[in-house]
């Protein structure tokens, strides 16, 4: 039975979800996303130079993500989440003020580093705060809504970029984008940060609250210390290294955690990569340039609905989840090959289930992490996702050269059938909800 104090915590769940949902929207409602490649081209960059910028951006994320995740285990995570959009806003400002290849490259370094600051930090903050409130089972639902809002914000920003670009050009698009980054940073600062005490920490029956960064242990295996102020007692290099090692060790040695990481990487990587090629797939089926946005809206709607349904999917038995995951792979493959209205609906439905499955796989990972380096472990999964996605891009090009976009989508949907078979052997327990 929940104590009165725990019930009060659950009743104040909006204290977390309010700023979290604002953060999710502001993080993705960046009008510059739709036109920054055009900005580069209009300032004389070649296709090869633009591609090199994207590679630099990806490389920074790969190198910095896990170290940044460890940082989120020894300093208040909301500060890192607030800093991430500041880095992005600084990058966009530099691009507009000092256009040129070198400055564009510097901007991508800043943007990549900012993205790395949130690597694992957001998921860890949300899970620990929900656990502190006695509501860990709501993680999949909360993060599903968060991801759905992000997808909706991307679509809205793409549509909004058209009139803003027509009215004020790149300058207007850039100013709005930088302003939204500021809103995102403020939302990050408004996030609560409460971590449950470690087992055996001797928390009081009234709840043992460890609020807003005051949780920082001297070592990842040490119990939380209520009342410590991280600003008065900053993290030391030794504590940072200990957090990094503890997180990497748990990711490598704990079989259950390792399996959850593999599932998250597989479920997240391939549909995320295929999503980048949807416009080319649609165009290859004979849809005019003017009609492509309508098809993309159908796919975005499916992904958004998938995020909203993640909480329901998390409560399903494992074998039902496996069936849906396999059906998603079939829907993606069939939709891409068929094209037309039925095909686009199937593709959107398949991507929607993949989105929900990604959230559920993340919830499964969060449930299995037992150490104090939650953000580090989560960032390891993020690194794995980035590596697989990066490796999949050139493979897609090879498959496309042989078979075209439709069958290339079908080939890269096969991992979902394999994952479904593996997950289906896990029994009848719900996928991600504890208990």
C-alpha positions as CSV (number, residue, x, y, z in Angstrom):
1,X,0.0,0.0,0.0
2,X,1.3,3.4,-0.9
3,X,2.1,5.8,2.0
4,X,0.3,9.2,2.1
5,X,3.6,10.8,1.2
6,X,4.0,8.6,-1.9
7,X,0.4,9.3,-3.0
8,X,1.1,13.0,-2.7
9,X,4.2,12.6,-4.9
10,X,2.2,10.8,-7.6
11,X,-0.5,13.5,-7.4
12,X,2.2,16.1,-8.3
13,X,3.3,14.2,-11.4
14,X,2.4,17.3,-13.5
15,X,5.4,19.0,-11.9
16,X,7.5,16.6,-14.0
17,X,5.4,16.2,-17.2
18,X,4.6,19.9,-17.6
19,X,8.2,21.2,-18.2
20,X,9.1,17.8,-19.8
21,X,6.5,18.1,-22.5
22,X,7.4,21.8,-23.2
23,X,11.0,20.7,-23.5
24,X,10.1,18.0,-25.9
25,X,8.2,20.4,-28.2
26,X,10.8,23.2,-28.0
27,X,13.7,20.8,-28.6
28,X,12.2,19.8,-32.0
29,X,10.3,22.9,-33.1
30,X,13.3,24.4,-34.8
31,X,12.4,25.9,-38.1
32,X,16.0,25.9,-39.3
33,X,16.0,22.1,-39.5
34,X,14.0,22.2,-42.7
35,X,16.3,24.6,-44.5
36,X,19.8,24.5,-43.1
37,X,21.1,22.3,-45.9
38,X,19.7,24.9,-48.3
39,X,21.5,27.6,-46.3
40,X,24.8,25.8,-46.8
41,X,24.3,25.4,-50.5
42,X,23.3,29.0,-51.0
43,X,26.5,30.1,-49.4
44,X,28.6,28.0,-51.9
45,X,29.1,24.7,-50.2
46,X,29.3,21.6,-52.4
47,X,27.5,18.4,-51.8
48,X,30.7,16.8,-50.6
49,X,31.3,19.7,-48.1
50,X,27.8,19.4,-46.8
51,X,28.2,15.7,-46.4
52,X,31.5,16.2,-44.5
53,X,29.6,18.5,-42.1
54,X,27.0,15.8,-41.4
55,X,29.8,13.3,-40.8
56,X,31.5,15.7,-38.4
57,X,28.2,16.1,-36.5
58,X,27.8,12.4,-36.2
59,X,31.4,11.9,-35.2
60,X,31.2,14.4,-32.4
61,X,28.1,12.6,-31.0
62,X,29.7,9.2,-31.2
63,X,32.8,10.4,-29.3
64,X,31.1,12.5,-26.6
65,X,27.9,10.7,-25.9
66,X,29.1,8.2,-23.3
67,X,31.4,10.6,-21.4
68,X,28.5,13.1,-21.3
69,X,26.3,10.4,-20.0
70,X,28.7,9.7,-17.1
71,X,28.7,13.5,-16.4
72,X,24.9,13.3,-16.0
73,X,25.5,10.8,-13.2
74,X,27.6,13.1,-11.1
75,X,26.0,16.6,-11.7
76,X,22.4,17.7,-11.8
77,X,20.9,16.4,-15.0
78,X,18.6,19.3,-15.5
79,X,21.6,21.6,-15.9
80,X,22.9,19.5,-18.8
81,X,19.5,19.3,-20.4
82,X,19.3,23.1,-20.2
83,X,22.7,23.5,-21.6
84,X,22.0,21.3,-24.7
85,X,19.7,23.7,-26.5
86,X,22.0,26.6,-25.6
87,X,24.8,24.9,-27.5
88,X,22.4,24.4,-30.4
89,X,21.3,28.0,-30.3
90,X,24.9,29.2,-30.3
91,X,25.5,27.0,-33.4
92,X,22.6,28.5,-35.3
93,X,23.6,32.0,-34.3
94,X,27.1,31.5,-35.6
95,X,25.8,30.1,-38.9
96,X,23.7,33.2,-39.5
97,X,26.2,35.8,-38.4
98,X,29.4,34.3,-39.9
99,X,28.4,32.0,-42.9
100,X,31.2,29.9,-44.2
101,X,32.5,26.3,-44.1
102,X,34.7,26.7,-41.0
103,X,32.0,28.3,-39.0
104,X,29.4,25.7,-40.1
105,X,31.8,23.1,-38.9
106,X,32.2,24.8,-35.6
107,X,28.5,25.0,-35.3
108,X,28.1,21.3,-35.9
109,X,30.7,20.6,-33.2
110,X,28.7,22.7,-30.8
111,X,25.4,21.1,-31.8
112,X,26.8,17.6,-31.6
113,X,28.3,18.3,-28.1
114,X,25.0,19.8,-27.0
115,X,23.1,16.7,-28.2
116,X,25.6,14.5,-26.3
117,X,24.9,16.4,-23.1
118,X,21.3,15.1,-23.2
119,X,22.4,11.6,-24.1
120,X,21.0,9.4,-21.4
121,X,20.3,12.4,-19.1
122,X,16.7,12.9,-20.1
123,X,15.7,9.2,-19.8
124,X,17.6,8.9,-16.5
125,X,16.1,12.0,-15.0
126,X,12.5,11.0,-16.0
127,X,12.9,7.4,-14.7
128,X,14.5,8.4,-11.4
129,X,11.9,11.1,-10.7
130,X,9.1,8.7,-11.5
131,X,10.6,6.1,-9.2
132,X,11.0,8.6,-6.4
133,X,7.3,9.4,-6.9
134,X,6.4,5.7,-6.8
135,X,5.3,5.8,-10.4
136,X,8.0,4.0,-12.3
137,X,5.4,2.0,-14.2
138,X,4.3,5.2,-15.9
139,X,7.7,5.7,-17.6
140,X,6.7,4.2,-21.0
141,X,3.5,6.3,-21.1
142,X,5.3,9.5,-20.2
143,X,8.2,9.0,-22.6
144,X,5.8,7.9,-25.3
145,X,3.9,11.2,-25.1
146,X,7.3,13.0,-25.0
147,X,8.4,11.3,-28.2
148,X,5.0,11.9,-29.8
149,X,5.2,15.6,-29.1
150,X,8.7,15.7,-30.5
151,X,7.5,14.2,-33.8
152,X,4.5,16.5,-34.0
153,X,6.8,19.4,-33.3
154,X,9.1,18.4,-36.2
155,X,6.1,18.3,-38.6
156,X,4.8,21.7,-37.3
157,X,8.2,23.3,-37.6
158,X,8.6,22.1,-41.2
159,X,5.2,23.5,-42.1
160,X,5.9,26.8,-40.3
161,X,9.2,27.2,-41.9
162,X,7.6,27.8,-45.3
163,X,5.8,31.1,-44.6
164,X,8.5,32.3,-42.2
165,X,11.1,31.7,-44.9
166,X,9.0,33.5,-47.5
167,X,8.5,36.5,-45.1
168,X,12.0,37.0,-43.7
169,X,14.4,34.6,-45.3
170,X,17.1,32.7,-43.4
171,X,17.4,35.5,-40.8
172,X,13.8,35.1,-39.7
173,X,14.0,31.4,-39.6
174,X,17.2,31.5,-37.6
175,X,15.9,34.1,-35.1
176,X,12.8,32.0,-34.4
177,X,15.0,28.9,-34.0
178,X,17.3,30.5,-31.6
179,X,14.4,31.8,-29.6
180,X,12.9,28.4,-29.4
181,X,16.2,27.0,-28.1
182,X,16.0,29.6,-25.3
183,X,12.5,28.3,-24.4
184,X,13.8,24.8,-24.4
185,X,16.7,25.7,-22.0
186,X,14.2,27.4,-19.6
187,X,12.0,24.3,-19.7
188,X,15.1,22.2,-18.9
189,X,15.9,24.3,-15.8
190,X,12.3,23.9,-14.7
191,X,12.5,20.1,-14.7
192,X,12.4,18.6,-11.2
193,X,15.2,16.2,-10.3
194,X,14.5,13.6,-7.6
195,X,16.3,10.3,-7.4
196,X,15.3,7.5,-5.2
197,X,17.8,6.5,-2.5
198,X,20.0,3.5,-3.2
199,X,18.8,0.2,-1.5
200,X,20.0,0.2,2.1
201,X,20.6,3.9,2.1
202,X,18.4,4.3,5.2
203,X,15.9,6.7,3.7
204,X,13.2,7.8,6.1
205,X,9.8,6.3,6.0
206,X,8.4,9.7,4.9
207,X,10.0,9.2,1.6
208,X,13.8,9.9,1.9
209,X,13.6,12.6,-0.7
210,X,16.7,13.3,-2.6
211,X,15.7,16.5,-4.5
212,X,17.1,18.3,-7.5
213,X,20.7,17.4,-7.7
214,X,21.1,16.9,-3.9
215,X,21.4,13.2,-4.6
216,X,25.0,13.1,-5.8
217,X,26.8,10.1,-4.3
218,X,30.6,10.2,-3.8
219,X,30.8,7.0,-5.8
220,X,28.2,5.3,-8.1
221,X,28.0,2.4,-5.7
222,X,27.5,4.6,-2.6
223,X,24.1,5.3,-1.2
224,X,22.4,8.6,-1.9
225,X,23.0,11.3,0.7
226,X,20.0,13.5,1.4
227,X,20.8,17.2,2.1
228,X,24.1,17.3,0.1
229,X,24.4,20.3,-2.1
230,X,26.3,19.6,-5.4
231,X,27.0,23.3,-5.8
232,X,28.8,23.3,-2.4
233,X,30.3,19.9,-3.0
234,X,31.1,19.7,-6.7
235,X,31.9,16.4,-8.4
236,X,35.5,15.4,-8.4
237,X,37.4,13.8,-11.4
238,X,37.6,10.6,-9.4
239,X,33.9,10.5,-8.9
240,X,33.3,11.1,-12.6
241,X,35.7,8.3,-13.6
242,X,34.0,6.0,-11.1
243,X,30.6,6.8,-12.6
244,X,31.9,6.2,-16.1
245,X,33.5,2.9,-15.2
246,X,30.4,1.7,-13.2
247,X,28.1,2.4,-16.0
248,X,30.2,0.8,-18.7
249,X,30.8,-2.2,-16.4
250,X,27.0,-2.7,-15.9
251,X,26.3,-2.4,-19.6
252,X,29.0,-5.0,-20.4
253,X,28.6,-7.5,-17.5
254,X,25.0,-7.6,-16.6
255,X,23.3,-10.1,-19.0
256,X,19.8,-8.6,-18.5
257,X,21.0,-5.1,-19.1
258,X,23.1,-6.1,-22.1
259,X,20.1,-7.9,-23.6
260,X,17.9,-4.8,-23.1
261,X,20.5,-2.6,-24.8
262,X,20.7,-4.9,-27.8
263,X,16.9,-4.9,-28.1
264,X,16.8,-1.1,-27.9
265,X,19.5,-0.7,-30.5
266,X,17.9,-3.0,-32.9
267,X,14.4,-1.6,-32.5
268,X,15.5,2.0,-32.7
269,X,18.2,2.0,-35.4
270,X,16.7,0.6,-38.5
271,X,13.4,2.5,-38.7
272,X,15.2,5.7,-37.7
273,X,17.5,5.2,-40.7
274,X,14.7,4.3,-43.1
275,X,12.7,7.4,-42.0
276,X,15.4,9.6,-43.7
277,X,14.7,7.9,-47.0
278,X,10.9,8.1,-47.0
279,X,10.8,11.2,-49.3
280,X,12.9,9.4,-51.8
281,X,10.8,6.3,-51.5
282,X,7.6,8.3,-52.1
283,X,9.1,10.1,-55.0
284,X,10.3,6.8,-56.5
285,X,6.6,5.6,-56.5
286,X,5.8,8.5,-58.8
287,X,4.4,11.0,-56.3
288,X,5.0,14.6,-57.3
289,X,7.1,16.9,-55.2
290,X,3.9,18.7,-54.2
291,X,2.3,15.5,-53.0
292,X,5.3,14.3,-50.9
293,X,4.4,16.4,-47.8
294,X,0.9,14.8,-47.7
295,X,2.4,11.3,-47.6
296,X,4.9,12.4,-45.0
297,X,2.0,13.7,-42.9
298,X,0.5,10.3,-43.0
299,X,3.7,8.7,-41.8
300,X,4.2,11.3,-39.1
301,X,0.7,10.7,-37.9
302,X,1.4,7.0,-37.5
303,X,4.6,7.7,-35.6
304,X,2.9,10.2,-33.3
305,X,0.1,7.7,-32.6
306,X,2.7,5.0,-31.9
307,X,4.3,7.2,-29.3
308,X,1.0,7.9,-27.6
309,X,0.3,4.1,-27.5
310,X,3.6,3.2,-25.9
311,X,2.1,3.0,-22.4
312,X,-0.4,0.5,-23.5
313,X,2.1,-1.6,-25.4
314,X,4.4,-1.7,-22.3
315,X,1.7,-3.5,-20.4
316,X,1.1,-6.3,-23.0
317,X,2.5,-9.8,-22.5
318,X,5.9,-10.3,-24.1
319,X,4.6,-12.6,-26.8
320,X,1.9,-10.1,-27.9
321,X,4.6,-7.4,-28.0
322,X,6.7,-9.8,-30.2
323,X,3.8,-10.4,-32.6
324,X,3.3,-6.6,-33.0
325,X,7.0,-6.1,-33.5
326,X,7.0,-8.7,-36.3
327,X,3.8,-7.2,-37.8
328,X,5.5,-3.8,-37.9
329,X,8.4,-5.3,-39.9
330,X,5.9,-6.8,-42.4
331,X,3.9,-3.5,-42.6
332,X,7.0,-1.5,-43.3
333,X,8.2,-3.9,-46.0
334,X,4.8,-4.3,-47.6
335,X,4.0,-0.6,-47.5
336,X,7.3,0.4,-49.1
337,X,6.9,-2.2,-51.9
338,X,3.3,-1.5,-52.6
339,X,3.2,2.3,-52.4
340,X,-0.1,4.2,-53.0
341,X,-2.5,5.0,-50.3
342,X,-2.6,1.5,-48.8
343,X,1.2,1.4,-48.8
344,X,1.6,4.7,-47.1
345,X,-0.9,3.8,-44.4
346,X,0.9,0.5,-43.8
347,X,4.2,2.3,-43.7
348,X,2.9,4.8,-41.2
349,X,1.4,2.0,-39.1
350,X,4.6,0.1,-39.1
351,X,6.7,3.1,-38.2
352,X,4.2,3.8,-35.4
353,X,4.6,0.4,-33.8
354,X,8.4,0.8,-34.2
355,X,8.2,4.1,-32.4
356,X,6.2,2.6,-29.6
357,X,8.5,-0.4,-29.4
358,X,11.5,1.9,-29.1
359,X,9.9,3.6,-26.1
360,X,9.0,0.2,-24.6
361,X,12.5,-1.1,-25.2
362,X,13.9,2.0,-23.4
363,X,11.5,1.4,-20.5
364,X,12.7,-2.2,-20.3
365,X,16.3,-1.1,-20.1
366,X,15.5,1.5,-17.4
367,X,13.8,-1.2,-15.3
368,X,16.8,-3.5,-15.5
369,X,19.4,-0.9,-14.6
370,X,20.2,-1.4,-10.9
371,X,23.4,0.7,-10.4
372,X,23.7,4.5,-9.8
373,X,25.1,5.2,-13.3
374,X,21.8,5.1,-15.1
375,X,22.6,7.9,-17.6
376,X,25.9,6.3,-18.5
377,X,24.3,2.9,-19.3
378,X,21.6,4.7,-21.3
379,X,24.2,6.6,-23.2
380,X,25.9,3.3,-24.1
381,X,22.7,2.2,-25.7
382,X,22.5,5.6,-27.5
383,X,26.1,5.0,-28.8
384,X,25.1,1.6,-30.0
385,X,22.1,3.0,-31.8
386,X,24.3,5.7,-33.5
387,X,26.9,3.2,-34.6
388,X,24.4,0.8,-36.1
389,X,22.5,3.6,-37.8
390,X,25.7,5.1,-39.2
391,X,26.8,1.7,-40.5
392,X,23.4,1.1,-42.0
393,X,23.4,4.2,-44.3
394,X,26.1,2.9,-46.7
395,X,24.6,-0.6,-46.6
396,X,21.2,0.9,-47.7
397,X,22.9,2.6,-50.6
398,X,24.3,-0.8,-51.8
399,X,20.9,-2.5,-51.5
400,X,19.2,0.4,-53.2
401,X,21.6,0.2,-56.1
402,X,20.6,-3.4,-56.6
403,X,16.9,-3.4,-55.9
404,X,15.5,0.2,-55.5
405,X,14.0,1.9,-52.5
406,X,11.0,-0.3,-52.0
407,X,12.9,-3.6,-51.6
408,X,15.7,-1.8,-49.7
409,X,13.1,-0.9,-47.1
410,X,11.9,-4.6,-47.1
411,X,15.5,-5.8,-46.5
412,X,16.0,-3.4,-43.5
413,X,12.6,-4.4,-42.0
414,X,13.9,-8.0,-41.6
415,X,15.7,-7.2,-38.3
416,X,12.3,-6.6,-36.7
417,X,11.2,-10.1,-37.6
418,X,14.4,-11.5,-36.1
419,X,13.9,-9.4,-32.9
420,X,10.3,-10.5,-32.7
421,X,11.4,-14.2,-32.7
422,X,14.0,-13.6,-30.0
423,X,11.7,-11.5,-27.8
424,X,8.8,-13.9,-28.2
425,X,10.8,-16.6,-26.3
426,X,10.8,-14.3,-23.2
427,X,7.5,-15.6,-21.7
428,X,4.2,-14.0,-20.8
429,X,5.3,-11.3,-18.4
430,X,4.6,-7.7,-19.5
431,X,7.4,-6.2,-21.6
432,X,8.5,-3.3,-19.4
433,X,6.3,-2.7,-16.4
434,X,7.9,-3.9,-13.2
435,X,6.1,-6.6,-11.3
